[in-house]
Amino acid sequence: MEDTNYPDIIFLLVDGLRADHCFGKNKKAKTPTIDSLMKSGIYFKNSISCTDITGYSIRSIFSGRFPFGCGKNKKKVEKTYSEKTSYLTTLKKSGYHLYAHMGKALFNQGYQNVFENDDVTSVNSVYQGLSDKIIKKITSNSLKEPWFFYIHPEDVHVPCVVPDKFQKLNLEERYNLNIEAVDTEIKKILENIELSKTTIILTADHGEYLNPFDNYKGLQDKTPFFNKIIKKSIKKIIPNSFHKSMHSKKLEIQNQIRNSNLKTPHEKRSLEERPGKHRMLYDDIVHVPLLFSGYGIPHVEPITEQVGIIDIFPTITDILQIKHDHQINGKSLKPLMNNEKRFDSPIYLENGTLKTKINNSTSCIGLRTNNFKYFRDIDNAKENINLYNLKNDIYEDVNIAKENMHKIEEFEKIISELKNESIIEDKEICDNDESEEIERELKKLGYL
């Protein structure tokens, strides 16, 4: 270590990892490494992302700010990284050396000159040797201390691509298989670092809808999923002699899929795509894990208070006693970690769009507190109004908006106050080459 005595930092962001698949009664994946980090560190059970799009989620993490305006329609892709307001700049000025592995779509949104390694986009999958790349850097002493290493695997992101022998697994099975694969790779990395001198943060940018009728089979198949389901089902259950119009048959299969086994709103919601035509802000896509472990982190039982991804870097710099000279919406979680303070700050939510691609698709904005979730149309406060009591309705099945207009007025006032307090940042547009590269990568991930 250098004279600063700062710890090295591993920041692991697992793209698309839902909180309920990392901790709790719905968790199916076996994750002994993550479980061990929880037992020695601090897990926040109620951590919320501000948006459902990777680029803007990462911008909120690195800036500690809400993503105001990220859901507005755009003709060109915006750069989501701002060197001026980023906590990465603060770390760099404080003596940290920055390294990363991330996908090209994110890298080209302004990160080209941020990190010191020249192979940032060379690998972003645990099946392509991601941990080997990282371990080689660590064990060869090629990382200058103190270092900050941002690691962004995309294996848990839908469609959850898997090795050939696992392609017959359904989506949720592939999802959990890849969570286990990520956990195994984390173990390999941790075996090659000094845990007493390293702070580890694990989180996600957003969640995913896990369609029970998925037919991707682990391949990058871009045929719309519902068309595939219908065609496959028609071949199986409707004989050629059955003389109905194809349109009628299609409707019949649709009704079978949507109504036979999926009874509740949250079960039917699993058929949605993210991002898709019906832009909503349910916990399926904004409730994410947040774990701190290692150097400077005491162990306490999992914390239930709501926190946000915008709180991660204010917490890191508070622990390091580093000053960040920019206005933020986030707060340090150190008082919660030390059991000194309890708070319930509302988290602003907004569906993100990198570039308009879905006809008649409208984003939502809203708020989440410990007890309530509110969201509505981004432009019209009278449309698509949703309000849920999270204490009595954890799956957000019962919309109580009509009988609680006073609560909605209260939330609208908070949204207005937050927007009035926000700083308008200069937005850079990606050039044509960057945009084309980003769009190619986004198509692979199902965004375009």
N, C-alpha and C positions, 0 to 999 in steps of 0.2 A: 504493500500500500504506500501511497505517497504521503507527504506530511499532512495532508488534509484530514486523514483518518476517516474519510467517508467510506461507507460500505460499497461494494459492487452491488449492482441492482439487475435482477432478471425480471423483466416485465413480460409476462406471457399472456397474450390475448388470443383466446380460442374462438375463432370466428363462428358465430351462430350457436354458441353453447347456452342452452337454457338453464336457468337456476334450478328448476325442478328436476333436471337430469344430472345435477351435480350434488344435490343435497336434498334429503327429505324422503317421504314415503313413496313418491313416484319414481325415485331413482332406481334404475335397473343395471346400469353399467357398473362394473367392478373397478374401482379406482383407488387402490391401496396407497399410492403415492400422494394423491391429492388429500385423501383422508388423513394421512400422517401429517401433512402440512397443516391441516385444520386443527389437529390435536395439539400441535406445538405452537400454533399461531392464533389468528383471529379470522373468523368467517362472518360475513355480513349477510344474513338470510334475506334481507329485503333491499337489495341493491337494484337500482333502476337506471336503464339507459334512457337518454333523452330522445332518441330517434331510432329508426329501423334500417338505416342505411349506413354502411361501414364508414365511408369517407367522413361524413358529418359526425358520426359517433366518435371516431378517433379525434376529430378536431375538437370536440367538446372535452374529451379526456385530456388532450395535450394543452388546451387553453383554460380549462376550468370554467367554461362559459356555456350557457344554453345556446342551442343552434337556431336562433331566431331567423326565420325566412328560408330555412333549408328546404321547405316543401313547396316553394313557389316554382311555377313552371319556368324552364330554362331552355334557351335555344342551343346553348353550348355548355360543355362540361366546365364546372368551376374547379379551381384549385382549392382544396380543403385545408391545406397547411399554410399557416401564417408564421413566418419566422419571428416577426416582431412580438407577437403575444404568446408564443409557445413556451411552455415550461421546459421544453427541450433546450431552448436557447438559454434559459436560466441555468439549467444544469451544466451546459457547456461553458458558460461564463464562470461557473463555480469550480471548474477544473475537471468535470466529467468528460470522458471520451465516449462517443455514441456509436453503437453498432446495431444492426438490425437484419432480420430476414422477413420479407413481406412480399405480397404479390405485386405484379406489374400495375394492375389497375389502381391500387392505392399509391404505389411509389410515384406514379406519373401525375399525381395530384399535388405536386409541389415538394416531394421529399428527395429530389435528385441530389441535392448538395448538403443534406443533413447529417448523414452517417459516414463514418470513416472507412468502412469496408467497401470494396468495389464489387461484391457479389451479393448485394442486398436481395435481388430478385431471382437469384439462381435456383432457389428451392423454397417452397412454402408448404410442403406436405411431409408428414412423418413417413410416408411410404416411399419417399424419394431421397431419404438419407438426411433429413433435416437435423436430427440430433447429432449425427456424425460430423456434419459441417460445424456445428456449434462447439462440440467437444474438441475438435481439432484446433479451433481457434483458442479455446481455453487452455488446453494442455501444451500447446506450442508457445505459450506466453506471447502470442501476437496481439493480445488485447492490452492496451495501455490502461493502467489503473489511475484512479478509480474508473470503472467502466459501467455503462448503462446499456443493457442488451435488450432490445425490443424483438420479441419472437411472435410471429403471427401465422400459425398454421391454419389452413383452410379446409382441413379434412372433415370437420363437423358441419360445414356449410352445405346445405342442400345443393346438389343431389347426393352428397356423401359418397364420393367415388371410392371404391374399394378394390383390392386385388381380385383377379379373375375368379378365383375359387369361391368368393363370397358374393358374386353378383346376383345370385338368386334370392338373397335376403331382401326383405321389404325395407322401406325407408327407415322406420324406427329401429329396426335391427341393425342396419348399416350405421345409423346415427350413433347408437350405443357401442357398436364395435369400434368405431373410430374414436369415440371418447376414451375407450380402454386403450387403444393404440397410442393416443396422445399421452395418457397417464404413464404408459410404459416408457415413452421417450423422455418424459420429464424425469423419471427415475434415473435414466442413463445420464442425463445432464447433471443432476444433483450429486451423483456419485463422483463427479469430477470437479466439484467446486468446494471451497471452504464455506460451509454453511454458517459458521460463526461470524464470517465477515461478509455475508451476502444477504441482502433483503430480496425476498421473492414476492411478487404480486401476480395474482391470477385473476383474470376477469374475461368479459366478452363484450362485443360491440352491440349485439342484438341477439334475440332468440330466433326460432324458426317455427313455422307451422309444419306439423308432421302428418302428412296425408296418409290415412290408413289404406287407401286404394292406389298407392304409388306403384308405378310400373317402370321406373327408370332402370331398375336392375343394376344400379351402380355405374351406369354408362352416361356419357355426356350426350344424351338424346334430347334434342330440342323440340320434338313434337309436343304440342300442348298436351299436358297430362290427361285432361278430361277426354280428349278425342281418343287417346290411346286406350283408356279404360273402356269407353263405350264400344270401340271396334272389337277389342278383345272379348268383352262380355257378350256381344251380339253373336260372335262366332261360336261361343261355348254353349249358350243357353237357348238360342233361337234357331230352329231348323230352317233349311232353305224352303221347305214347303209351307212355311208359315207366312201367308201373304198379307203382310202389313206394309205400309209405306216405311221406307227407311227413317223418315222423320218421326213417325209414331214409335218405331222401335227405339230410336234414340231417346225419346222422351221417357219411354218405359224404363230404360236402363238408368237414366238420370234419376228418376223417382226411386228406383230400387236402391241406388247408391246413397242418395241423400236422405232417405226416410227409413230404410229397413232397420239399420242398427244404430244409426246416429240420431239419438233422441233429443239431447240437450243442445242449446245454442253453442256451448263451447266444444262439443263433439263435432257438430256440423262445421264449426269454424276451422277445424283441422283440414278441411278441403281447400281452404284459401291458399293463395300464393303470396309470397313476400318478396318484393313489393308486387301488388296486384291491383286489379281494378277497384276492389273494395278496400280502400285504405283506412285502416282502423289502428287503434293504439292499445290493443289488449295486452295483458301480461305475457301471453305466449311469445310476443316479440320484443318486449321491453324489460322483462324481469330477468336479470343476468346474475351470475355468481360474482362475488368479490372476496378475495382471500389475501391476507397479508401474513407472511411468515418469515422467520429468519432474524437477521440482525436488527436490533432495536424494537422488536415486536413482542410484547408480553402475551402470554396465553390467557384468554378469557373464554367463557362459553359463547357460542354463537349469538351474535347481537341481532335483535329483532327490529330495532328502530330503522325506519326508512332512510337510506342514504342514496347518493347518486354517483354515476361514473365521473361527474364533474368534481367530486370530492377527493379523487385518488391522488392527484398531484399536489393539491394543497396539503394533504396529509403527509406525502413524501417529503416535501420541503420543510414542513413543520418539524418532522422527526430529525431531519438533517440540519435544522436551524439555518436554512437558506432563505433569503428574502426574494420574493417575486414581485416586481414593481408594475403590476398591471391589474386593472379592475377585473374581478372574477365573480361568478355566481356561486361557485363551490365553497366549501368550508373544510377545515381540517377535522378529521375523525379522531385525532389523538385524544381529546377529552372523553369520547366514547370508549376508546381502547383502555383508558386508565380509570374508567368507571367514575368520571368526575362530573359528567354532564349528560343530560338527555335532551334531545330536540326532535322536532318534526317539521322540517322545512319542506315546502311543496316542491316537487320536481316538475319543471316545464317539459312538455312533450310535443314533438312535431314530426310527422311523417316526412321523410326526406326524398328529394328527387335530384339525381345527378343530371338528368336530361329528360325532357318530356318524351315518353314512349308509349303510354297507354291512353287510348282515346277515352274521353269521359271519365278519366280517373282524377279524383280530387283528394288532396291530402287533408289531414286533420291536425288540429292543435288541441292541447289540453293540459291538465294538471293531475298529478298523483300525490296523495298524502298517505299517511299510515292507514287511514280509514276509508278514503274515497278515491275513485277514479272518475275523471270528467274529461270528455273530449267531444269536439264538434267540427264542422266544416271549417277549413282554414280561412275562407273569405266571408262566410255568412254564418253568424252566430245563431241563426234560427234553423239551420239545417243539420241533419245527421247528429242530433244531440244525444249523447250517451252519458249516463251517470250510474255508478255502481257502488254499493256498500261493500267494501272489501272485507270487512269483519264478518258479515253474514253471508257473503256471496263471493267466495274466493275465486270461482271460475268465471265471474262476470256474466252470469246467465240472465239476470233480471235487471232490466233497465228501469231505474226509478226516477228518471228525469221529470216526468210530467207532474208528479206529486211533490217535487222538491225544487221548485223554481227558485226559492230563496237561496238554496245552496249553490245553484248555478250562478246566480247573480254575485254571490260571494267569490266564486272561483273566477268569474269574468273580471271582477275588480282586481284580483291578484294578478291575472294575466296582463292586464293593462299596466299595472304598476311595474311589473317585471320588464315589459317592453319599453316603458318610458325610461327606466334606469339603464337600459342596455346601451352599449357603445356600438355605433355603426362602423364596421370594419371595411376597409378597402377589399374588394373582391377581384381576384385575378382570374382570367379565363385561360384555359389550356390552349396552346396553339394547335394547329391542325394535326400535326404528327402525334402529339401527346393525346389529343382527343381520339384519334383513330386507334391508337394502342390501347387506351382505356376502354373504348367501346368493344374491341375484340375480346378483351379479358372479361368485361361485364357480360358479354353474350355467353361465355363459358359458364358463368355463375347464374345465368337465368335472369339477369336484370333487363336485358334488351332483346 
